[in-house]
């Protein structure tokens, strides 16, 4: 998976989570804003997450 595909899939997953939280009666409305901010920060971190995953996969290939 290349960085653009990762970004697209990751963003879709985070949007799905956000919608699930928005539609859940278990999430208190006053806490939803905080959850939305965390999800947005996770989206902003996607390049770093992609690099970390790639590094782990590279290490696994080197060991094998």
C-alpha positions in Angstrom: 0.0 0.0 0.0 1.4 3.4 -0.9 1.1 6.5 1.2 -1.9 7.9 -0.7 -3.8 4.6 -0.4 -3.0 4.5 3.3 -4.2 8.1 3.8 -7.5 7.4 1.9 -8.2 4.2 3.9 -7.2 5.6 7.2 -9.3 8.8 6.7 -12.3 6.6 5.7 -11.9 4.6 8.9 -11.7 7.7 11.1 -14.7 9.2 9.4 -16.6 6.0 10.1 -15.6 6.1 13.7 -16.7 9.7 14.0 -20.1 8.9 12.5 -20.5 6.0 14.9 -19.7 8.2 17.9 -22.1 10.9 16.6 -24.9 8.3 16.3 -24.2 6.5 19.6 -26.4 7.3 22.6 -23.5 6.0 24.8 -21.4 9.1 23.9 -22.4 12.1 25.9 -22.8 15.2 23.6 -20.4 17.3 25.7 -17.7 14.6 25.3 -18.3 14.3 21.5 -16.3 17.4 20.7 -13.3 16.0 22.5 -13.6 12.7 20.6 -13.8 14.6 17.4 -10.6 16.5 18.2 -8.8 13.2 19.0 -9.9 11.7 15.7 -8.8 14.9 13.8 -5.4 14.7 15.5 -5.1 11.0 14.5 -5.9 12.0 10.9 -3.1 14.6 11.0 -0.7 12.0 12.3 -1.3 9.6 9.4 2.0 10.3 7.6 3.9 9.4 10.8 1.8 6.3 11.3 2.4 5.2 7.8 6.2 5.6 8.2 6.1 3.7 11.5 4.2 0.8 9.9 6.5 0.8 7.0 9.5 0.7 9.3 8.1 -2.3 11.2 7.4 -4.1 8.0 10.9 -3.4 6.8 12.3 -4.8 10.1 10.2 -7.9 9.7 11.5 -8.5 6.2 15.1 -8.1 7.4 14.7 -10.7 10.1 13.0 -13.2 7.8 
